[in-house]
Amino acid sequence: MGALPDNSESRNKLKDIVEQLESPFGSVAKQELPKVTLDEINYTAPSDEFLKINAENALADYRASGEKAIRDNSAESAKTLASQRDAYEKGRDADRTALNEQYDRSAHAIDNDAIKRGLARSSIVSVNKGELENQYLKLNAEIAAEYGKKISDIDAEIAAIDGKLKTALNDFNLSYATKLNEKLAELRSERDKRVQEVVKFNNDVRAKQADLDGERAKTESDLYSAAIKQEQSSQDLDSLSPENRDKIFQAVYDKMDEYLGGMTPQQAKLELLNHTFYRQHLSNYYYNKLMDKYGRIKPE
């Protein structure tokens, strides 16, 4: 025969209508209770682009200070190297001056010694000065070679500063990009967690709202039914004339017929046979009329 349809809510509405029709004078008004509305959370999740801007802002100081430190270090290295190069040049010039002074003193000493010995025009003087000059040239070349190597090495380091600066900045930018991605992932995670929290909260609120609305509707229906019964207890249908009672049964029948007519034949039959509500509110004539239309159909 099929499953019994779950239409208790719509049936309760039908019961309210029937009870109102059965009220002899229809003087009972359905009481409406105050509605309690729970608040939901309105949350607009930020876009990825907005989160990226926030991530960049959060790392702005890190990026600025990092780049400044690299540039300052590069400038300090260039300054140190330039100072060291200048010191080498001064050292070279000082050694050359000292060598020249030593050469001049030695040359004067040779001349003075030759005059004292009466050998001013002797070939010995020329030989001695030749040896002195050879020694001078040798030492001067050694000074030039020693300081030339040091200055050349310093110049190479100075020339490499720009390249090292670019490399350091590139390495820092890679580090910054990694931190930016990590920060962006963190912000996205926080956003997604917030979205889940809001969805859960709002779903809970809707469930509670549905419970409250259901309880409110049930209470209103119970109060209304109680008021109808109280009025009916004082003015029973039996106290009405047969004509008026028949009008009420006819009106109740029409509502039940309209309600059952909205179902499939099998659903209507199950509804009618499984609920005493229909028998309780109809006379024998109208109940049999309803049974003939919906309760005695042959199963498919």
Residue frames relative to the residue before (quaternion, step in Angstrom):
aa qw qx qy qz dx dy dz
M 1.0000 0.0000 0.0000 0.0000 0.00 0.00 0.00
G 0.5593 -0.6226 0.3884 0.3856 3.58 1.22 -0.32
A 0.6004 -0.5805 0.4212 0.3535 3.54 -1.30 0.23
L 0.5272 -0.6248 0.4788 0.3202 3.54 -1.18 0.68
P 0.4048 -0.7340 0.4780 0.2623 3.64 -0.60 1.02
D 0.3584 -0.7130 0.5620 0.2177 3.56 -1.10 0.76
N 0.2666 0.7686 -0.5332 0.2322 3.57 0.02 1.30
S 0.1381 0.8393 -0.5133 0.1135 3.55 1.08 0.79
E 0.6376 0.5435 -0.3401 0.4270 3.59 0.99 -0.76
S 0.6933 0.4499 -0.2821 0.4872 3.57 0.87 -0.92
R 0.6135 0.5402 -0.3494 0.4580 3.61 1.09 -0.63
N 0.6248 0.5371 -0.3378 0.4549 3.59 1.02 -0.76
K 0.6253 0.5249 -0.3348 0.4706 3.57 1.04 -0.75
L 0.6384 0.5210 -0.3199 0.4675 3.57 1.05 -0.86
K 0.6265 0.5425 -0.3327 0.4500 3.58 0.99 -0.82
D 0.6369 0.5270 -0.3289 0.4566 3.59 0.98 -0.86
I 0.6574 0.5076 -0.3108 0.4621 3.57 0.96 -0.89
V 0.6584 0.5195 -0.3088 0.4487 3.57 0.93 -0.94
E 0.6678 0.5037 -0.3042 0.4558 3.56 0.91 -0.94
Q 0.6348 0.5135 -0.3328 0.4718 3.58 1.07 -0.68
L 0.6467 0.5139 -0.3218 0.4627 3.59 1.01 -0.79
E 0.6841 0.4979 -0.2816 0.4525 3.56 1.07 -0.75
S 0.5157 0.6192 -0.4344 0.4023 3.59 1.21 -0.25
P 0.5045 -0.7080 0.3866 0.3078 3.62 -0.51 1.16
F 0.8141 0.1913 -0.1026 0.5386 3.57 0.90 -0.77
G 0.4172 -0.7346 0.4488 0.2913 3.58 1.26 0.04
S 0.3776 0.7688 -0.4521 0.2492 3.54 1.14 0.57
V 0.5898 0.5789 -0.3719 0.4227 3.60 1.25 -0.20
A 0.1751 -0.7820 0.5929 0.0794 3.60 -0.70 1.12
K 0.4765 -0.6705 0.4840 0.2985 3.55 -1.00 0.79
Q 0.3618 -0.7567 0.5105 0.1898 3.55 -0.72 1.11
E 0.2008 -0.7718 0.5937 0.1069 3.56 -0.92 0.93
L 0.2817 -0.7712 0.5535 0.1394 3.54 -0.70 1.12
P 0.6050 -0.5523 0.4121 0.3989 3.62 -1.15 0.50
K 0.3392 -0.7488 0.5371 0.1892 3.56 -0.94 0.89
V 0.2433 -0.7496 0.6019 0.1288 3.54 -0.91 0.99
T 0.0963 -0.8061 0.5835 0.0196 3.58 -0.65 1.14
L 0.2817 -0.7683 0.5566 0.1437 3.55 -0.67 1.14
D 0.4255 -0.7132 0.5041 0.2371 3.56 -1.07 0.78
E 0.2511 -0.7360 0.6099 0.1523 3.53 -1.09 0.83
I 0.4950 -0.6353 0.5012 0.3164 3.56 -1.29 0.30
N 0.2104 -0.7481 0.6170 0.1241 3.56 -0.92 0.96
Y 0.1029 0.8015 -0.5762 0.1222 3.58 -0.48 1.19
T 0.1541 -0.7715 0.6136 0.0674 3.55 -0.77 1.10
A 0.3319 -0.7735 0.5066 0.1869 3.56 -0.39 1.21
P 0.4462 -0.6966 0.4868 0.2805 3.64 -0.85 0.92
S 0.5102 -0.6479 0.4748 0.3076 3.56 -1.14 0.68
D 0.6596 -0.4903 0.3864 0.4186 3.57 -1.32 0.27
E 0.6339 0.5363 -0.3355 0.4449 3.59 1.02 -0.79
F 0.6439 0.5102 -0.3124 0.4771 3.57 1.01 -0.83
L 0.6564 0.5018 -0.3097 0.4705 3.60 0.97 -0.83
K 0.6190 0.5429 -0.3463 0.4497 3.60 1.05 -0.72
I 0.6390 0.5150 -0.3201 0.4733 3.58 1.00 -0.84
N 0.6494 0.5108 -0.3118 0.4691 3.60 0.99 -0.82
A 0.6440 0.5200 -0.3181 0.4622 3.56 1.01 -0.82
E 0.6522 0.5073 -0.3073 0.4721 3.59 1.00 -0.85
N 0.6443 0.5146 -0.3204 0.4663 3.58 1.01 -0.80
A 0.6530 0.5287 -0.3127 0.4431 3.57 1.01 -0.84
L 0.7476 0.3680 -0.1982 0.5161 3.60 1.13 -0.67
A 0.3593 0.7663 -0.4771 0.2367 3.60 1.26 0.11
D 0.6743 0.4847 -0.3009 0.4689 3.61 0.88 -0.90
Y 0.6301 0.5354 -0.3290 0.4561 3.58 1.00 -0.83
R 0.6835 0.4842 -0.2947 0.4599 3.57 0.90 -0.91
A 0.6753 0.4996 -0.3019 0.4508 3.59 0.88 -0.95
S 0.6940 0.4683 -0.2874 0.4653 3.59 0.86 -0.94
G 0.6312 0.5422 -0.3330 0.4436 3.59 1.06 -0.74
E 0.6807 0.4731 -0.2885 0.4792 3.57 0.89 -0.94
K 0.6377 0.5280 -0.3303 0.4532 3.59 1.00 -0.79
A 0.6471 0.5244 -0.3221 0.4500 3.58 0.96 -0.87
I 0.6508 0.5116 -0.3144 0.4646 3.59 1.00 -0.83
R 0.6825 0.4748 -0.2902 0.4738 3.59 0.90 -0.91
D 0.6386 0.5164 -0.3297 0.4656 3.59 0.98 -0.79
N 0.6522 0.5129 -0.3155 0.4605 3.59 0.96 -0.83
S 0.6410 0.5178 -0.3192 0.4681 3.56 1.05 -0.83
A 0.6619 0.5033 -0.3021 0.4661 3.58 0.95 -0.89
E 0.6473 0.5154 -0.3149 0.4650 3.59 1.01 -0.79
S 0.6344 0.5207 -0.3253 0.4697 3.57 1.05 -0.78
A 0.6479 0.5124 -0.3149 0.4674 3.58 0.98 -0.86
K 0.6482 0.5180 -0.3114 0.4633 3.57 1.01 -0.83
T 0.6553 0.5151 -0.3058 0.4602 3.58 0.98 -0.89
L 0.6673 0.4993 -0.2983 0.4652 3.57 0.94 -0.92
A 0.6430 0.5140 -0.3245 0.4659 3.60 0.96 -0.83
S 0.6494 0.5107 -0.3138 0.4680 3.59 1.01 -0.80
Q 0.6563 0.5042 -0.3073 0.4698 3.56 1.02 -0.82
R 0.6311 0.5251 -0.3342 0.4630 3.59 1.04 -0.75
D 0.6432 0.5212 -0.3135 0.4651 3.53 1.00 -0.86
A 0.6384 0.5245 -0.3236 0.4612 3.59 1.05 -0.80
Y 0.6357 0.5215 -0.3315 0.4627 3.60 1.02 -0.76
E 0.6560 0.5077 -0.3169 0.4598 3.58 0.94 -0.85
K 0.6562 0.4960 -0.3116 0.4757 3.56 1.00 -0.80
G 0.6388 0.5225 -0.3211 0.4646 3.57 1.01 -0.78
R 0.6371 0.5216 -0.3176 0.4702 3.56 1.01 -0.83
D 0.6837 0.4814 -0.2911 0.4648 3.58 0.85 -0.96
A 0.6418 0.5183 -0.3286 0.4599 3.60 1.03 -0.75
D 0.6561 0.5046 -0.3154 0.4641 3.60 0.96 -0.84
R 0.6395 0.5166 -0.3221 0.4694 3.58 1.06 -0.78
T 0.6410 0.5180 -0.3237 0.4648 3.60 0.99 -0.84
A 0.6613 0.5015 -0.3057 0.4666 3.56 0.95 -0.92
L 0.6450 0.5130 -0.3215 0.4663 3.60 1.02 -0.78
N 0.6467 0.5195 -0.3191 0.4583 3.59 0.96 -0.84
E 0.6545 0.5078 -0.3094 0.4669 3.54 0.99 -0.88
Q 0.6474 0.5121 -0.3156 0.4680 3.56 1.00 -0.83
Y 0.6348 0.5284 -0.3235 0.4617 3.56 1.03 -0.81
D 0.6635 0.5059 -0.3126 0.4540 3.58 0.88 -0.95
R 0.6566 0.5071 -0.3211 0.4568 3.59 0.92 -0.85
S 0.6645 0.5014 -0.3082 0.4604 3.56 0.95 -0.89
A 0.6455 0.5185 -0.3240 0.4577 3.61 0.99 -0.81
H 0.6490 0.5027 -0.3152 0.4762 3.62 0.98 -0.81
A 0.6360 0.5366 -0.3331 0.4435 3.53 1.01 -0.80
I 0.6365 0.5168 -0.3295 0.4682 3.59 1.02 -0.82
D 0.6617 0.5038 -0.3114 0.4598 3.60 0.91 -0.92
N 0.6741 0.4993 -0.3087 0.4484 3.60 0.85 -0.93
D 0.6521 0.5123 -0.3167 0.4605 3.56 0.98 -0.82
A 0.6548 0.5102 -0.3174 0.4585 3.60 0.98 -0.79
I 0.6378 0.5173 -0.3371 0.4604 3.61 0.99 -0.76
K 0.6483 0.5178 -0.3249 0.4540 3.56 0.92 -0.89
R 0.7421 0.3884 -0.2201 0.4999 3.54 0.98 -0.76
G 0.4916 -0.6847 0.4227 0.3329 3.61 1.24 0.09
L 0.5566 0.6101 -0.3830 0.4139 3.49 1.15 0.57
A 0.1793 0.8409 -0.4980 0.1128 3.56 1.20 0.56
R 0.7700 0.3122 -0.1849 0.5248 3.60 1.00 -0.73
S 0.4104 0.7312 -0.4630 0.2871 3.56 1.22 0.28
S 0.5704 -0.5966 0.4499 0.3409 3.54 -1.23 0.60
I 0.5185 0.6401 -0.4098 0.3917 3.56 1.26 -0.41
V 0.6294 0.5425 -0.3286 0.4490 3.54 1.02 -0.86
S 0.6638 0.5086 -0.3047 0.4559 3.57 0.91 -0.90
V 0.6463 0.5203 -0.3217 0.4561 3.57 0.98 -0.82
N 0.6720 0.5038 -0.2998 0.4524 3.52 0.92 -0.97
K 0.6689 0.4826 -0.3056 0.4756 3.58 0.99 -0.82
G 0.6119 0.5500 -0.3467 0.4504 3.59 1.07 -0.62
E 0.6587 0.4923 -0.3081 0.4784 3.54 0.99 -0.86
L 0.6336 0.5342 -0.3236 0.4566 3.56 1.07 -0.85
E 0.6727 0.4968 -0.3019 0.4577 3.58 0.95 -0.87
N 0.6289 0.5310 -0.3364 0.4576 3.58 1.04 -0.75
Q 0.6473 0.5100 -0.3080 0.4754 3.51 1.04 -0.85
Y 0.6293 0.5379 -0.3224 0.4590 3.56 1.04 -0.84
L 0.6768 0.4959 -0.2946 0.4575 3.59 0.86 -0.96
K 0.6376 0.5341 -0.3243 0.4505 3.56 1.03 -0.77
L 0.6855 0.4766 -0.2779 0.4751 3.55 0.90 -1.01
N 0.6325 0.5338 -0.3274 0.4558 3.59 1.03 -0.79
A 0.6496 0.5071 -0.3108 0.4737 3.60 1.02 -0.80
E 0.6375 0.5270 -0.3267 0.4573 3.57 1.06 -0.79
I 0.6292 0.5235 -0.3276 0.4719 3.56 1.05 -0.83
A 0.6655 0.5086 -0.3003 0.4564 3.60 0.91 -0.95
A 0.6717 0.4990 -0.2991 0.4586 3.59 0.95 -0.87
E 0.6631 0.5187 -0.3134 0.4395 3.57 0.90 -0.96
Y 0.7389 0.4012 -0.2364 0.4871 3.57 0.77 -1.03
G 0.5829 0.5806 -0.3719 0.4299 3.57 1.13 -0.58
K 0.6446 0.5134 -0.3145 0.4711 3.61 1.03 -0.83
K 0.6685 0.5030 -0.3043 0.4555 3.57 0.90 -0.92
I 0.6789 0.4825 -0.2949 0.4683 3.58 0.92 -0.94
S 0.6241 0.5416 -0.3357 0.4523 3.59 1.04 -0.75
D 0.6521 0.5084 -0.3069 0.4712 3.60 0.99 -0.86
I 0.6468 0.5115 -0.3172 0.4685 3.57 1.01 -0.83
D 0.6408 0.5280 -0.3230 0.4541 3.60 0.98 -0.86
A 0.6336 0.5250 -0.3284 0.4638 3.58 1.06 -0.76
E 0.6553 0.5007 -0.3107 0.4726 3.60 0.99 -0.80
I 0.6391 0.5179 -0.3251 0.4666 3.58 1.02 -0.80
A 0.6593 0.5158 -0.3041 0.4547 3.57 0.98 -0.85
A 0.6904 0.4900 -0.2724 0.4573 3.59 1.14 -0.64
I 0.4536 0.7232 -0.4370 0.2834 3.59 1.26 -0.23
D 0.6645 0.5124 -0.3151 0.4434 3.61 0.85 -0.93
G 0.6571 0.5117 -0.3083 0.4598 3.55 0.99 -0.86
K 0.6528 0.5042 -0.3084 0.4739 3.57 1.00 -0.85
L 0.6191 0.5441 -0.3397 0.4531 3.58 1.08 -0.75
K 0.6662 0.4978 -0.3026 0.4657 3.59 0.90 -0.91
T 0.6466 0.5180 -0.3177 0.4611 3.58 0.99 -0.84
A 0.6608 0.5082 -0.3037 0.4614 3.57 0.95 -0.91
L 0.6598 0.4998 -0.3096 0.4680 3.58 1.00 -0.81
N 0.6336 0.5252 -0.3268 0.4646 3.59 1.03 -0.77
D 0.6495 0.5071 -0.3117 0.4731 3.58 0.98 -0.88
F 0.6546 0.5082 -0.3139 0.4633 3.57 0.98 -0.83
N 0.6414 0.5281 -0.3282 0.4495 3.59 0.99 -0.82
L 0.6213 0.5191 -0.3420 0.4770 3.59 1.08 -0.67
S 0.6457 0.5084 -0.3107 0.4776 3.57 1.01 -0.83
Y 0.6465 0.5182 -0.3111 0.4655 3.57 1.00 -0.84
A 0.6441 0.5244 -0.3239 0.4530 3.59 0.96 -0.87
T 0.6332 0.5261 -0.3271 0.4640 3.58 1.04 -0.79
K 0.6684 0.4915 -0.2949 0.4741 3.57 0.92 -0.93
L 0.6310 0.5381 -0.3339 0.4482 3.59 1.03 -0.80
N 0.6599 0.4983 -0.3062 0.4716 3.58 0.95 -0.86
E 0.6425 0.5179 -0.3224 0.4637 3.58 1.02 -0.81
K 0.6604 0.5005 -0.3042 0.4700 3.59 0.98 -0.87
L 0.6481 0.5169 -0.3158 0.4616 3.57 0.98 -0.85
A 0.6413 0.5132 -0.3196 0.4725 3.59 1.01 -0.81
E 0.6280 0.5354 -0.3263 0.4609 3.58 1.06 -0.78
L 0.6778 0.4858 -0.2874 0.4711 3.59 0.92 -0.94
R 0.6344 0.5191 -0.3349 0.4646 3.59 1.02 -0.76
S 0.6396 0.5294 -0.3195 0.4567 3.56 1.00 -0.86
E 0.6486 0.5090 -0.3106 0.4729 3.58 0.98 -0.88
R 0.6486 0.5162 -0.3173 0.4607 3.59 0.98 -0.85
D 0.6845 0.4865 -0.2945 0.4560 3.58 0.83 -1.00
K 0.6258 0.5281 -0.3336 0.4671 3.59 1.06 -0.75
R 0.6475 0.5136 -0.3144 0.4670 3.58 1.00 -0.85
V 0.6265 0.5352 -0.3358 0.4564 3.59 0.99 -0.83
Q 0.6637 0.5007 -0.3026 0.4662 3.58 0.94 -0.92
E 0.6419 0.5250 -0.3212 0.4574 3.58 0.99 -0.82
V 0.6658 0.4994 -0.3020 0.4648 3.57 0.96 -0.92
V 0.6431 0.5217 -0.3237 0.4577 3.59 0.95 -0.88
K 0.6632 0.5006 -0.3034 0.4664 3.58 0.92 -0.93
F 0.6542 0.5159 -0.3145 0.4550 3.57 0.92 -0.93
N 0.6940 0.4780 -0.2817 0.4588 3.59 0.84 -0.98
N 0.6226 0.5251 -0.3444 0.4669 3.58 1.07 -0.68
D 0.6390 0.5117 -0.3178 0.4784 3.56 1.04 -0.81
V 0.6392 0.5238 -0.3235 0.4608 3.57 1.01 -0.85
R 0.6658 0.5046 -0.3098 0.4541 3.60 0.92 -0.88
A 0.6374 0.5180 -0.3305 0.4650 3.56 1.05 -0.78
K 0.6622 0.4917 -0.2979 0.4806 3.57 0.97 -0.88
Q 0.6264 0.5335 -0.3327 0.4607 3.58 1.07 -0.78
A 0.6442 0.5160 -0.3207 0.4647 3.57 1.00 -0.84
D 0.6393 0.5165 -0.3238 0.4687 3.58 1.03 -0.81
L 0.6605 0.5068 -0.3071 0.4610 3.57 0.92 -0.91
D 0.6636 0.4999 -0.3068 0.4643 3.57 0.94 -0.91
G 0.6482 0.5202 -0.3140 0.4590 3.57 1.04 -0.81
E 0.6558 0.4981 -0.3057 0.4778 3.56 0.97 -0.88
R 0.6355 0.5319 -0.3229 0.4570 3.56 1.03 -0.82
A 0.6700 0.4951 -0.2975 0.4664 3.59 0.91 -0.95
K 0.6534 0.5110 -0.3145 0.4615 3.57 1.00 -0.85
T 0.6516 0.5120 -0.3156 0.4623 3.58 0.96 -0.86
E 0.6374 0.5197 -0.3225 0.4686 3.58 0.99 -0.85
S 0.6651 0.5049 -0.2986 0.4621 3.55 0.98 -0.91
D 0.6533 0.5122 -0.3132 0.4612 3.59 0.98 -0.87
L 0.6542 0.5071 -0.3132 0.4657 3.57 0.97 -0.86
Y 0.6568 0.5152 -0.3041 0.4590 3.52 1.00 -0.88
S 0.6545 0.5095 -0.3092 0.4651 3.57 0.98 -0.89
A 0.6425 0.5228 -0.3227 0.4580 3.55 0.99 -0.84
A 0.6579 0.5059 -0.3119 0.4626 3.58 0.99 -0.83
I 0.6271 0.5338 -0.3287 0.4623 3.57 1.04 -0.80
K 0.6807 0.4958 -0.2910 0.4541 3.54 0.90 -1.00
Q 0.6261 0.5377 -0.3367 0.4534 3.55 1.06 -0.78
E 0.6751 0.4798 -0.2990 0.4739 3.56 0.95 -0.86
Q 0.6613 0.5137 -0.3106 0.4497 3.54 1.03 -0.84
S 0.6027 0.5697 -0.3590 0.4281 3.57 1.11 -0.64
S 0.7042 0.4341 -0.2586 0.4989 3.55 1.13 -0.65
Q 0.7802 0.1398 -0.0716 0.6055 3.58 1.17 -0.56
D 0.1187 -0.8365 0.5341 0.0305 3.56 0.28 1.28
L 0.6259 -0.5450 0.4018 0.3869 3.54 -1.25 0.49
D 0.6066 0.5854 -0.3545 0.4045 3.55 1.10 -0.68
S 0.6253 0.5514 -0.3429 0.4328 3.55 1.21 -0.45
L 0.5908 0.5764 -0.3669 0.4292 3.57 1.28 -0.26
S 0.5979 -0.5459 0.4398 0.3887 3.52 -1.28 0.30
P 0.6421 -0.5312 0.3702 0.4106 3.64 -1.10 0.50
E 0.6344 0.5392 -0.3376 0.4392 3.58 1.02 -0.75
N 0.6863 0.4778 -0.2807 0.4710 3.59 0.93 -0.92
R 0.6260 0.5227 -0.3457 0.4641 3.57 1.05 -0.76
D 0.6576 0.5151 -0.3166 0.4494 3.56 0.95 -0.88
K 0.6155 0.5439 -0.3475 0.4523 3.58 1.05 -0.71
I 0.6564 0.5006 -0.3121 0.4703 3.57 1.00 -0.86
F 0.6541 0.5029 -0.3182 0.4669 3.62 0.91 -0.91
Q 0.6293 0.5330 -0.3287 0.4602 3.58 1.04 -0.80
A 0.6682 0.4945 -0.3009 0.4674 3.60 0.95 -0.92
V 0.6465 0.5044 -0.3189 0.4752 3.61 1.00 -0.84
Y 0.6298 0.5356 -0.3290 0.4564 3.57 0.98 -0.88
D 0.6516 0.5304 -0.3196 0.4381 3.59 0.88 -0.94
K 0.6700 0.4887 -0.3052 0.4680 3.62 0.95 -0.84
M 0.6615 0.4931 -0.3124 0.4709 3.59 0.99 -0.83
D 0.6257 0.5365 -0.3267 0.4625 3.57 1.07 -0.81
E 0.6471 0.5119 -0.3102 0.4722 3.59 0.99 -0.87
Y 0.6649 0.5141 -0.3005 0.4509 3.57 0.96 -0.89
L 0.7098 0.4439 -0.2653 0.4782 3.60 0.83 -0.97
G 0.6164 0.5699 -0.3436 0.4210 3.54 1.11 -0.62
G 0.6261 0.5420 -0.3403 0.4454 3.56 1.21 -0.32
M 0.6422 0.5016 -0.3220 0.4820 3.60 1.31 -0.03
T 0.5895 -0.5005 0.4613 0.4349 3.53 -1.32 0.00
P 0.6616 -0.5126 0.3435 0.4261 3.62 -1.09 0.43
Q 0.6704 0.4961 -0.3040 0.4605 3.59 0.92 -0.86
Q 0.6504 0.5047 -0.3165 0.4713 3.58 0.98 -0.83
A 0.6475 0.5224 -0.3189 0.4540 3.60 0.95 -0.86
K 0.6471 0.5189 -0.3209 0.4572 3.59 0.97 -0.82
L 0.6529 0.5076 -0.3047 0.4725 3.57 0.95 -0.92
E 0.6442 0.5330 -0.3165 0.4481 3.55 0.94 -0.89
L 0.7004 0.4828 -0.2692 0.4515 3.57 0.86 -1.00
L 0.7217 0.4582 -0.2536 0.4527 3.58 0.92 -0.90
N 0.7378 0.4408 -0.2288 0.4571 3.59 1.10 -0.58
H 0.7379 0.3397 -0.2256 0.5378 3.61 1.20 0.03
T 0.3746 -0.7551 0.5041 0.1881 3.59 -0.70 1.14
F 0.4211 0.7387 -0.4388 0.2906 3.54 1.31 -0.26
Y 0.6782 0.5091 -0.2975 0.4386 3.59 0.93 -0.91
R 0.6659 0.4948 -0.3052 0.4676 3.60 0.99 -0.81
Q 0.6618 0.5519 -0.3069 0.4041 3.57 1.01 -0.86
H 0.7815 0.3582 -0.1654 0.4833 3.58 1.06 -0.66
L 0.6778 0.4334 -0.3035 0.5105 3.60 1.21 0.35
S 0.4904 -0.6023 0.5280 0.3434 3.53 -1.22 0.48
N 0.6928 -0.4651 0.3307 0.4410 3.57 -1.27 0.26
Y 0.6372 0.5471 -0.3352 0.4269 3.56 0.95 -0.84
Y 0.7423 0.4131 -0.2401 0.4698 3.60 0.71 -1.05
Y 0.6089 0.5324 -0.3689 0.4579 3.60 1.09 -0.56
N 0.6625 0.4854 -0.3127 0.4772 3.60 0.93 -0.84
K 0.6085 0.5474 -0.3457 0.4588 3.56 1.09 -0.69
L 0.6629 0.4916 -0.2936 0.4824 3.58 1.04 -0.85
M 0.6425 0.5152 -0.3200 0.4684 3.57 1.05 -0.80
D 0.6410 0.5278 -0.3345 0.4457 3.58 0.95 -0.80
K 0.7067 0.4636 -0.2672 0.4629 3.58 1.01 -0.76
Y 0.8426 0.1925 -0.0717 0.4979 3.60 0.91 -0.83
G 0.7398 0.4776 -0.2428 0.4070 3.59 1.02 -0.72
R 0.7466 0.3939 -0.2261 0.4861 3.57 1.16 -0.31
I 0.3441 0.7285 -0.5227 0.2788 3.58 1.13 0.52
K 0.4875 -0.6594 0.4874 0.3000 3.53 -1.12 0.70
P 0.5126 -0.6342 0.4672 0.3417 3.60 -1.01 0.72
E 0.4993 -0.6562 0.4793 0.3007 3.54 -1.14 0.75
